[in-house]
Amino acid sequence: MDSIGGLVKEFTVSKAKVLSEDLYCDNCGTWVYCTEMNSKMENEDGEVIEQIGEGCLHRSDKGDFLECPDCKSRYYLSE
């Protein structure tokens, strides 16, 4: 876990886990994301797949992340 300016903690979480389980903040326990927020889209092969809900992801130079609404911890997605 790093911190940005000593305040924001950073975690890594697999995208598959986020799409299949509710995510609660490891730092403060607040709810961050739930599976009901997932959206469905069609991929290049015509298969319907689940994605992180539109507007839920933020972006930084380190990649896409979900943010805890209370403590602002960042959950960077891994494949």
NUDRENTI-928270 format. One record per residue: residue number from 1; x, y, z of N, C-alpha, C, CB in turn. Coordinates in nm, 4 decimals, m for minus. Atoms other than C-alpha are relative to their C-alpha. Glycine has a CB too. Example, Ala and Ser with C-alpha at 12.3 -4.5 7.8 and 13.67 -1.06 7.14 Angstrom:
% residues 2
<zapa num="1" n_xx="0.0890" n_yy="m0.1190" n_zz="0.0000" ca_xx="1.2300" ca_yy="m0.4500" ca_zz="0.7800" c_xx="0.0900" c_yy="0.1200" c_zz="0.0000" cb_xx="m0.0992" cb_yy="0.0027" cb_zz="0.1246"/>
<zapa num="2" n_xx="m0.0820" n_yy="m0.1190" n_zz="m0.0060" ca_xx="1.3670" ca_yy="m0.1060" ca_zz="0.7140" c_xx="m0.0770" c_yy="0.1090" c_zz="0.0730" cb_xx="0.0414" cb_yy="0.0462" cb_zz="m0.1415"/>
This chain:
% residues 79
<zapa num="1" n_xx="0.0842" n_yy="m0.1183" n_zz="0.0000" ca_xx="0.0000" ca_yy="0.0000" ca_zz="0.0000" c_xx="0.0886" c_yy="0.1244" c_zz="0.0000" cb_xx="m0.0958" cb_yy="m0.0001" cb_zz="0.1222"/>
<zapa num="2" n_xx="m0.0686" n_yy="m0.1292" n_zz="0.0020" ca_xx="0.1351" ca_yy="0.3425" ca_zz="m0.0945" c_xx="m0.0970" c_yy="0.1040" c_zz="0.0517" cb_xx="0.0513" cb_yy="0.0368" cb_zz="m0.1438"/>
<zapa num="3" n_xx="0.0919" n_yy="m0.1098" n_zz="m0.0251" ca_xx="m0.0066" ca_yy="0.6768" ca_zz="m0.0147" c_xx="0.0378" c_yy="0.1153" c_zz="m0.0901" cb_xx="0.0019" cb_yy="0.0429" cb_zz="0.1490"/>
<zapa num="4" n_xx="m0.0218" n_yy="m0.1175" n_zz="0.0832" ca_xx="m0.0442" ca_yy="0.9874" ca_zz="m0.2240" c_xx="0.0002" c_yy="0.1179" c_zz="0.0957" cb_xx="m0.1104" cb_yy="0.0152" cb_zz="m0.1140"/>
<zapa num="5" n_xx="m0.0077" n_yy="m0.1109" n_zz="m0.0935" ca_xx="0.0748" ca_yy="1.2835" ca_zz="m0.0249" c_xx="m0.0223" c_yy="m0.0430" c_zz="0.1434" cb_xx="m0.0995" cb_yy="0.1048" cb_zz="m0.0368"/>
<zapa num="6" n_xx="0.0145" n_yy="0.0495" n_zz="m0.1355" ca_xx="0.0593" ca_yy="1.0626" ca_zz="0.2824" c_xx="m0.1443" c_yy="m0.0217" c_zz="0.0430" cb_xx="0.0650" cb_yy="0.0939" cb_zz="0.0934"/>
<zapa num="7" n_xx="0.1397" n_yy="0.0084" n_zz="m0.0410" ca_xx="m0.3222" ca_yy="1.0525" ca_zz="0.2787" c_xx="m0.0776" c_yy="m0.1148" c_zz="m0.0648" cb_xx="m0.0679" cb_yy="0.1286" cb_zz="m0.0314"/>
<zapa num="8" n_xx="0.0820" n_yy="0.0977" n_zz="0.0724" ca_xx="m0.4703" ca_yy="0.8249" ca_zz="0.0122" c_xx="0.0731" c_yy="m0.1336" c_zz="m0.0113" cb_xx="m0.0362" cb_yy="0.0530" cb_zz="m0.1403"/>
<zapa num="9" n_xx="m0.0583" n_yy="0.1339" n_zz="0.0125" ca_xx="m0.4039" ca_yy="0.4515" ca_zz="0.0337" c_xx="m0.0354" c_yy="m0.0572" c_zz="m0.1355" cb_xx="m0.0492" cb_yy="m0.0937" cb_zz="0.1132"/>
<zapa num="10" n_xx="0.0221" n_yy="0.0639" n_zz="0.1292" ca_xx="m0.3726" ca_yy="0.2451" ca_zz="m0.2827" c_xx="0.0022" c_yy="m0.1509" c_zz="0.0163" cb_xx="0.1060" cb_yy="0.0448" cb_zz="m0.1025"/>
<zapa num="11" n_xx="0.0115" n_yy="0.1448" n_zz="m0.0015" ca_xx="m0.4749" ca_yy="m0.1167" ca_zz="m0.3324" c_xx="m0.0122" c_yy="m0.0481" c_zz="m0.1435" cb_xx="m0.1215" cb_yy="m0.0464" cb_zz="0.0856"/>
<zapa num="12" n_xx="0.0228" n_yy="0.0616" n_zz="0.1307" ca_xx="m0.4873" ca_yy="m0.3546" ca_zz="m0.6274" c_xx="m0.1043" c_yy="m0.1085" c_zz="0.0202" cb_xx="0.1335" cb_yy="m0.0584" cb_zz="m0.0622"/>
<zapa num="13" n_xx="0.1064" n_yy="0.1003" n_zz="m0.0073" ca_xx="m0.7945" ca_yy="m0.5681" ca_zz="m0.6908" c_xx="m0.0248" c_yy="m0.0510" c_zz="m0.1417" cb_xx="m0.1321" cb_yy="0.0594" cb_zz="0.0637"/>
<zapa num="14" n_xx="0.0232" n_yy="0.0543" n_zz="0.1332" ca_xx="m0.8710" ca_yy="m0.8022" ca_zz="m0.9786" c_xx="m0.1364" c_yy="0.0447" c_zz="m0.0519" cb_xx="0.0095" cb_yy="m0.1540" cb_zz="0.0017"/>
<zapa num="15" n_xx="0.1243" n_yy="m0.0420" n_zz="0.0640" ca_xx="m1.1343" ca_yy="m0.6856" ca_zz="m1.2229" c_xx="m0.1054" c_yy="m0.1099" c_zz="0.0138" cb_xx="0.0240" cb_yy="0.0341" cb_zz="m0.1492"/>
<zapa num="16" n_xx="0.0930" n_yy="0.1128" n_zz="m0.0125" ca_xx="m1.2921" ca_yy="m1.0351" ca_zz="m1.2101" c_xx="m0.0655" c_yy="m0.0023" c_zz="0.1384" cb_xx="0.0733" cb_yy="m0.1330" cb_zz="m0.0260"/>
<zapa num="17" n_xx="0.0541" n_yy="m0.0014" n_zz="m0.1356" ca_xx="m1.3340" ca_yy="m1.0067" ca_zz="m0.8324" c_xx="m0.1020" c_yy="0.1126" c_zz="0.0161" cb_xx="0.1132" cb_yy="0.0154" cb_zz="0.1030"/>
<zapa num="18" n_xx="0.0912" n_yy="m0.1139" n_zz="m0.0095" ca_xx="m1.4954" ca_yy="m0.6624" ca_zz="m0.8596" c_xx="m0.1316" c_yy="m0.0306" c_zz="m0.0718" cb_xx="0.0654" cb_yy="0.1267" cb_zz="m0.0594"/>
<zapa num="19" n_xx="0.1199" n_yy="0.0322" n_zz="0.0772" ca_xx="m1.7377" ca_yy="m0.7945" ca_zz="m1.1225" c_xx="m0.0860" c_yy="m0.1084" c_zz="0.0653" cb_xx="0.0394" cb_yy="m0.0440" cb_zz="m0.1387"/>
<zapa num="20" n_xx="0.0737" n_yy="0.1121" n_zz="m0.0586" ca_xx="m1.8389" ca_yy="m1.0918" ca_zz="m0.9057" c_xx="m0.0307" c_yy="0.0133" c_zz="0.1492" cb_xx="0.0768" cb_yy="m0.1244" cb_zz="m0.0215"/>
<zapa num="21" n_xx="0.0195" n_yy="m0.0157" n_zz="m0.1448" ca_xx="m1.8247" ca_yy="m0.9690" ca_zz="m0.5427" c_xx="m0.0099" c_yy="0.1478" c_zz="0.0358" cb_xx="0.1158" cb_yy="m0.0667" cb_zz="0.0788"/>
<zapa num="22" n_xx="0.0053" n_yy="m0.1376" n_zz="m0.0486" ca_xx="m1.9149" ca_yy="m0.6532" ca_zz="m0.3538" c_xx="0.1370" c_yy="0.0385" c_zz="0.0552" cb_xx="m0.1106" cb_yy="0.0169" cb_zz="0.1088"/>
<zapa num="23" n_xx="m0.1300" n_yy="m0.0491" n_zz="m0.0447" ca_xx="m1.6103" ca_yy="m0.4404" ca_zz="m0.2730" c_xx="m0.0187" c_yy="0.1002" c_zz="0.1132" cb_xx="0.0776" cb_yy="0.0643" cb_zz="m0.1172"/>
<zapa num="24" n_xx="m0.0005" n_yy="m0.0897" n_zz="m0.1152" ca_xx="m1.5653" ca_yy="m0.2807" ca_zz="0.0672" c_xx="0.1425" c_yy="0.0469" c_zz="0.0230" cb_xx="m0.0572" cb_yy="m0.0700" cb_zz="0.1273"/>
<zapa num="25" n_xx="m0.1322" n_yy="m0.0594" n_zz="m0.0183" ca_xx="m1.2739" ca_yy="m0.0546" ca_zz="0.1552" c_xx="0.0788" c_yy="m0.0725" c_zz="0.1089" cb_xx="m0.0130" cb_yy="0.1484" cb_zz="0.0346"/>
<zapa num="26" n_xx="m0.0888" n_yy="0.0639" n_zz="m0.0978" ca_xx="m0.9844" ca_yy="m0.2307" ca_zz="0.3289" c_xx="0.0504" c_yy="0.1004" c_zz="0.1032" cb_xx="0.1189" cb_yy="m0.0659" cb_zz="m0.0708"/>
<zapa num="27" n_xx="m0.0502" n_yy="m0.1038" n_zz="m0.0902" ca_xx="m0.8920" ca_yy="0.1006" ca_zz="0.4906" c_xx="m0.1052" c_yy="0.0417" c_zz="0.1027" cb_xx="0.0452" cb_yy="0.1218" cb_zz="m0.0801"/>
<zapa num="28" n_xx="0.1009" n_yy="m0.0529" n_zz="m0.0927" ca_xx="m1.2224" ca_yy="0.2232" ca_zz="0.6402" c_xx="m0.1280" c_yy="m0.0831" c_zz="0.0066" cb_xx="m0.0350" cb_yy="0.1403" cb_zz="m0.0392"/>
<zapa num="29" n_xx="0.1165" n_yy="0.0874" n_zz="m0.0050" ca_xx="m1.4808" ca_yy="m0.0486" ca_zz="0.5645" c_xx="m0.1214" c_yy="0.0471" c_zz="m0.0786" cb_xx="m0.0392" cb_yy="m0.0182" cb_zz="0.1392"/>
<zapa num="30" n_xx="0.1119" n_yy="m0.0551" n_zz="0.0759" ca_xx="m1.7059" ca_yy="0.1693" ca_zz="0.3489" c_xx="m0.0239" c_yy="m0.0797" c_zz="m0.1283" cb_xx="0.0259" cb_yy="0.1474" cb_zz="m0.0335"/>
<zapa num="31" n_xx="0.0360" n_yy="0.0650" n_zz="0.1254" ca_xx="m1.8906" ca_yy="0.0143" ca_zz="0.0552" c_xx="0.0538" c_yy="0.0840" c_zz="m0.1153" cb_xx="m0.1546" cb_yy="m0.0190" cb_zz="m0.0117"/>
<zapa num="32" n_xx="m0.0610" n_yy="m0.0684" n_zz="0.1141" ca_xx="m1.7076" ca_yy="0.1016" ca_zz="m0.2695" c_xx="m0.0731" c_yy="m0.0325" c_zz="m0.1297" cb_xx="0.1475" cb_yy="m0.0383" cb_zz="m0.0124"/>
<zapa num="33" n_xx="0.0612" n_yy="0.0424" n_zz="0.1263" ca_xx="m1.8757" ca_yy="m0.1015" ca_zz="m0.5490" c_xx="m0.0757" c_yy="m0.1300" c_zz="0.0239" cb_xx="0.1077" cb_yy="m0.0181" cb_zz="m0.1123"/>
<zapa num="34" n_xx="0.0738" n_yy="0.1261" n_zz="m0.0097" ca_xx="m2.1393" ca_yy="m0.3744" ca_zz="m0.5838" c_xx="m0.0325" c_yy="m0.0518" c_zz="m0.1391" cb_xx="m0.1296" cb_yy="0.0180" cb_zz="0.0824"/>
<zapa num="35" n_xx="0.0230" n_yy="0.0646" n_zz="0.1287" ca_xx="m2.2205" ca_yy="m0.6204" ca_zz="m0.8600" c_xx="m0.1236" c_yy="0.0537" c_zz="m0.0709" cb_xx="m0.0131" cb_yy="m0.1489" cb_zz="0.0189"/>
<zapa num="36" n_xx="0.1189" n_yy="m0.0569" n_zz="0.0632" ca_xx="m2.5589" ca_yy="m0.4531" ca_zz="m0.9216" c_xx="0.0352" c_yy="0.1210" c_zz="m0.0863" cb_xx="m0.1027" cb_yy="0.0396" cb_zz="0.1063"/>
<zapa num="37" n_xx="m0.0436" n_yy="m0.1160" n_zz="0.0776" ca_xx="m2.3610" ca_yy="m0.1610" ca_zz="m1.0676" c_xx="0.0623" c_yy="m0.0411" c_zz="m0.1335" cb_xx="0.0999" cb_yy="0.0824" cb_zz="0.0806"/>
<zapa num="38" n_xx="m0.0587" n_yy="0.0478" n_zz="0.1251" ca_xx="m2.2147" ca_yy="m0.3804" ca_zz="m1.3456" c_xx="m0.0896" c_yy="0.0343" c_zz="m0.1183" cb_xx="0.0238" cb_yy="m0.1515" cb_zz="0.0062"/>
<zapa num="39" n_xx="0.0766" n_yy="m0.0180" n_zz="0.1235" ca_xx="m2.3199" ca_yy="m0.3097" ca_zz="m1.7023" c_xx="0.0367" c_yy="m0.1138" c_zz="m0.0945" cb_xx="0.0285" cb_yy="0.1403" cb_zz="m0.0660"/>
<zapa num="40" n_xx="m0.0254" n_yy="0.1051" n_zz="0.0977" ca_xx="m2.3425" ca_yy="m0.5536" ca_zz="m1.9915" c_xx="0.0296" c_yy="0.0638" c_zz="m0.1351" cb_xx="m0.1207" cb_yy="m0.0972" cb_zz="m0.0100"/>
<zapa num="41" n_xx="m0.0304" n_yy="m0.0479" n_zz="0.1349" ca_xx="m2.1877" ca_yy="m0.5025" ca_zz="m2.3329" c_xx="0.0335" c_yy="m0.1190" c_zz="m0.0876" cb_xx="0.1171" cb_yy="0.1024" cb_zz="0.0013"/>
<zapa num="42" n_xx="m0.0327" n_yy="0.1059" n_zz="0.0947" ca_xx="m2.1267" ca_yy="m0.7062" ca_zz="m2.6436" c_xx="0.1447" c_yy="0.0185" c_zz="m0.0446" cb_xx="m0.0974" cb_yy="0.0014" cb_zz="m0.1225"/>
<zapa num="43" n_xx="m0.1403" n_yy="m0.0088" n_zz="0.0431" ca_xx="m1.7632" ca_yy="m0.7874" ca_zz="m2.7241" c_xx="0.0115" c_yy="m0.0236" c_zz="m0.1502" cb_xx="0.0870" cb_yy="m0.1019" cb_zz="0.0767"/>
<zapa num="44" n_xx="m0.0249" n_yy="0.0162" n_zz="0.1442" ca_xx="m1.6042" ca_yy="m0.8305" ca_zz="m3.0696" c_xx="m0.0546" c_yy="m0.1309" c_zz="m0.0547" cb_xx="0.1484" cb_yy="0.0078" cb_zz="m0.0282"/>
<zapa num="45" n_xx="0.0476" n_yy="0.1311" n_zz="0.0431" ca_xx="m1.7169" ca_yy="m1.1950" ca_zz="m3.0806" c_xx="m0.1514" c_yy="m0.0142" c_zz="0.0109" cb_xx="0.0666" cb_yy="m0.1077" cb_zz="0.0813"/>
<zapa num="46" n_xx="0.1449" n_yy="0.0039" n_zz="m0.0136" ca_xx="m2.0817" ca_yy="m1.1049" ca_zz="m3.0170" c_xx="m0.0480" c_yy="m0.0566" c_zz="0.1321" cb_xx="m0.0578" cb_yy="m0.0793" cb_zz="m0.1104"/>
<zapa num="47" n_xx="0.0368" n_yy="0.0514" n_zz="m0.1319" ca_xx="m2.0737" ca_yy="m1.2401" ca_zz="m2.6596" c_xx="m0.0341" c_yy="0.1172" c_zz="0.0919" cb_xx="0.1151" cb_yy="m0.0860" cb_zz="0.0607"/>
<zapa num="48" n_xx="0.0358" n_yy="m0.1026" n_zz="m0.0971" ca_xx="m2.2448" ca_yy="m1.0386" ca_zz="m2.3860" c_xx="0.0868" c_yy="m0.0215" c_zz="0.1241" cb_xx="m0.1535" cb_yy="m0.0051" cb_zz="0.0355"/>
<zapa num="49" n_xx="m0.0891" n_yy="0.0090" n_zz="m0.1157" ca_xx="m1.9954" ca_yy="m0.9659" ca_zz="m2.1080" c_xx="m0.0332" c_yy="0.1115" c_zz="0.0987" cb_xx="0.1489" cb_yy="0.0081" cb_zz="m0.0438"/>
<zapa num="50" n_xx="0.0209" n_yy="m0.1022" n_zz="m0.1020" ca_xx="m2.0124" ca_yy="m0.7737" ca_zz="m1.7819" c_xx="0.1217" c_yy="0.0899" c_zz="0.0084" cb_xx="m0.0293" cb_yy="m0.0639" cb_zz="0.1368"/>
<zapa num="51" n_xx="m0.1040" n_yy="m0.1014" n_zz="m0.0155" ca_xx="m1.8127" ca_yy="m0.4558" ca_zz="m1.7340" c_xx="m0.0292" c_yy="0.0806" c_zz="0.1256" cb_xx="0.0078" cb_yy="0.0926" cb_zz="m0.1252"/>
<zapa num="52" n_xx="0.0209" n_yy="m0.0933" n_zz="m0.1100" ca_xx="m1.7623" ca_yy="m0.2097" ca_zz="m1.4506" c_xx="m0.0992" c_yy="0.1052" c_zz="m0.0491" cb_xx="0.1359" cb_yy="0.0657" cb_zz="0.0478"/>
<zapa num="53" n_xx="0.1034" n_yy="m0.0956" n_zz="0.0376" ca_xx="m2.0597" ca_yy="0.0286" ca_zz="m1.4538" c_xx="0.0563" c_yy="0.1333" c_zz="m0.0486" cb_xx="m0.0913" cb_yy="0.0240" cb_zz="0.1167"/>
<zapa num="54" n_xx="m0.0436" n_yy="m0.1264" n_zz="0.0592" ca_xx="m2.0267" ca_yy="0.3454" ca_zz="m1.6602" c_xx="0.0054" c_yy="0.1095" c_zz="0.1065" cb_xx="m0.0943" cb_yy="0.0415" cb_zz="m0.1150"/>
<zapa num="55" n_xx="m0.0161" n_yy="m0.1107" n_zz="m0.0938" ca_xx="m1.8985" ca_yy="0.6420" ca_zz="m1.4623" c_xx="0.0602" c_yy="m0.0397" c_zz="0.1339" cb_xx="m0.1315" cb_yy="0.0639" cb_zz="0.0234"/>
<zapa num="56" n_xx="m0.0531" n_yy="0.0464" n_zz="m0.1289" ca_xx="m1.7619" ca_yy="0.4269" ca_zz="m1.1772" c_xx="0.1523" c_yy="0.0035" c_zz="0.0053" cb_xx="m0.0479" cb_yy="m0.1410" cb_zz="0.0281"/>
<zapa num="57" n_xx="m0.1458" n_yy="0.0034" n_zz="0.0040" ca_xx="m1.3994" ca_yy="0.4123" ca_zz="m1.2917" c_xx="0.0582" c_yy="0.1400" c_zz="m0.0134" cb_xx="0.0479" cb_yy="m0.0877" cb_zz="m0.1151"/>
<zapa num="58" n_xx="m0.0788" n_yy="m0.1223" n_zz="0.0128" ca_xx="m1.1520" ca_yy="0.6938" ca_zz="m1.2497" c_xx="0.1311" c_yy="m0.0393" c_zz="m0.0664" cb_xx="0.0240" cb_yy="0.0699" cb_zz="0.1400"/>
<zapa num="59" n_xx="m0.1260" n_yy="0.0310" n_zz="0.0676" ca_xx="m0.8201" ca_yy="0.7193" ca_zz="m1.4339" c_xx="0.1105" c_yy="0.0893" c_zz="0.0546" cb_xx="m0.0135" cb_yy="0.0177" cb_zz="m0.1535"/>
<zapa num="60" n_xx="m0.1204" n_yy="m0.0746" n_zz="m0.0357" ca_xx="m0.4726" ca_yy="0.8219" ca_zz="m1.3261" c_xx="0.1127" c_yy="m0.0531" c_zz="m0.0879" cb_xx="0.0346" cb_yy="m0.0139" cb_zz="0.1540"/>
<zapa num="61" n_xx="m0.1136" n_yy="0.0489" n_zz="0.0781" ca_xx="m0.1267" ca_yy="0.7746" ca_zz="m1.4740" c_xx="0.0343" c_yy="m0.1446" c_zz="0.0334" cb_xx="0.1214" cb_yy="0.0882" cb_zz="0.0236"/>
<zapa num="62" n_xx="m0.0249" n_yy="0.1398" n_zz="m0.0385" ca_xx="m0.1196" ca_yy="0.4370" ca_zz="m1.2904" c_xx="m0.1058" c_yy="m0.0948" c_zz="m0.0560" cb_xx="0.0045" cb_yy="m0.0125" cb_zz="0.1519"/>
<zapa num="63" n_xx="0.1039" n_yy="0.0851" n_zz="0.0571" ca_xx="m0.4387" ca_yy="0.3093" ca_zz="m1.4588" c_xx="m0.1385" c_yy="0.0332" c_zz="0.0517" cb_xx="0.0305" cb_yy="m0.1437" cb_zz="0.0283"/>
<zapa num="64" n_xx="0.1393" n_yy="m0.0174" n_zz="m0.0417" ca_xx="m0.8106" ca_yy="0.2687" ca_zz="m1.3945" c_xx="m0.0155" c_yy="m0.0423" c_zz="0.1455" cb_xx="m0.0957" cb_yy="m0.0817" cb_zz="m0.0909"/>
<zapa num="65" n_xx="0.0221" n_yy="0.0342" n_zz="m0.1401" ca_xx="m0.9325" ca_yy="0.2674" ca_zz="m1.0356" c_xx="m0.1415" c_yy="0.0348" c_zz="0.0443" cb_xx="0.1011" cb_yy="0.0717" cb_zz="0.0882"/>
<zapa num="66" n_xx="0.1218" n_yy="m0.0336" n_zz="m0.0726" ca_xx="m1.2395" ca_yy="0.2674" ca_zz="m0.8128" c_xx="0.0445" c_yy="0.0760" c_zz="0.1237" cb_xx="m0.0854" cb_yy="m0.1286" cb_zz="0.0371"/>
<zapa num="67" n_xx="m0.0396" n_yy="m0.0834" n_zz="m0.1139" ca_xx="m1.2379" ca_yy="0.5199" ca_zz="m0.5296" c_xx="m0.0989" c_yy="m0.0150" c_zz="0.1144" cb_xx="0.0104" cb_yy="0.1475" cb_zz="m0.0419"/>
<zapa num="68" n_xx="0.0855" n_yy="0.0045" n_zz="m0.1185" ca_xx="m1.3708" ca_yy="0.4848" ca_zz="m0.1766" c_xx="m0.0625" c_yy="0.1379" c_zz="0.0189" cb_xx="0.0809" cb_yy="m0.0432" cb_zz="0.1273"/>
<zapa num="69" n_xx="0.0645" n_yy="m0.1307" n_zz="m0.0145" ca_xx="m1.6307" ca_yy="0.7598" ca_zz="m0.1278" c_xx="0.0330" c_yy="0.0703" c_zz="0.1317" cb_xx="m0.1490" cb_yy="m0.0160" cb_zz="m0.0114"/>
<zapa num="70" n_xx="m0.0296" n_yy="m0.0618" n_zz="m0.1291" ca_xx="m1.5249" ca_yy="0.8177" ca_zz="0.2350" c_xx="0.1467" c_yy="0.0401" c_zz="0.0147" cb_xx="m0.0377" cb_yy="m0.0945" cb_zz="0.1112"/>
<zapa num="71" n_xx="m0.1411" n_yy="m0.0301" n_zz="m0.0273" ca_xx="m1.1460" ca_yy="0.7905" ca_zz="0.2710" c_xx="0.0815" c_yy="0.0256" c_zz="m0.1263" cb_xx="0.0624" cb_yy="m0.1136" cb_zz="0.0770"/>
<zapa num="72" n_xx="m0.0647" n_yy="m0.0253" n_zz="0.1305" ca_xx="m1.0634" ca_yy="0.8245" ca_zz="m0.1035" c_xx="0.1101" c_yy="m0.1001" c_zz="m0.0344" cb_xx="0.0585" cb_yy="0.1392" cb_zz="m0.0015"/>
<zapa num="73" n_xx="m0.0947" n_yy="0.1049" n_zz="0.0388" ca_xx="m0.8529" ca_yy="0.5048" ca_zz="m0.1070" c_xx="m0.0277" c_yy="m0.0399" c_zz="m0.1442" cb_xx="m0.0102" cb_yy="m0.1238" cb_zz="0.0949"/>
<zapa num="74" n_xx="0.0122" n_yy="0.0367" n_zz="0.1416" ca_xx="m0.7876" ca_yy="0.3915" ca_zz="m0.4633" c_xx="0.0192" c_yy="m0.1490" c_zz="m0.0167" cb_xx="0.1021" cb_yy="0.0768" cb_zz="m0.0860"/>
<zapa num="75" n_xx="m0.0060" n_yy="0.1427" n_zz="0.0307" ca_xx="m0.8518" ca_yy="0.0388" ca_zz="m0.5890" c_xx="0.0291" c_yy="m0.0159" c_zz="m0.1488" cb_xx="m0.1332" cb_yy="m0.0725" cb_zz="0.0393"/>
<zapa num="76" n_xx="m0.0428" n_yy="0.0160" n_zz="0.1395" ca_xx="m0.6510" ca_yy="m0.0113" ca_zz="m0.9083" c_xx="m0.0356" c_yy="m0.1398" c_zz="m0.0478" cb_xx="0.1526" cb_yy="0.0257" cb_zz="m0.0152"/>
<zapa num="77" n_xx="0.0436" n_yy="0.1282" n_zz="0.0556" ca_xx="m0.7830" ca_yy="m0.2884" ca_zz="m1.1337" c_xx="0.1138" c_yy="m0.0735" c_zz="m0.0689" cb_xx="m0.1140" cb_yy="0.0214" cb_zz="m0.0980"/>
<zapa num="78" n_xx="m0.0916" n_yy="0.0871" n_zz="0.0722" ca_xx="m0.5703" ca_yy="m0.5794" ca_zz="m1.2489" c_xx="m0.0859" c_yy="m0.0974" c_zz="m0.0786" cb_xx="0.0996" cb_yy="m0.0748" cb_zz="0.0970"/>
<zapa num="79" n_xx="0.0774" n_yy="0.0940" n_zz="0.0838" ca_xx="m0.6801" ca_yy="m0.8230" ca_zz="m1.5200" c_xx="m0.0053" c_yy="m0.1366" c_zz="0.0626" cb_xx="0.0599" cb_yy="m0.0105" cb_zz="m0.1402"/>
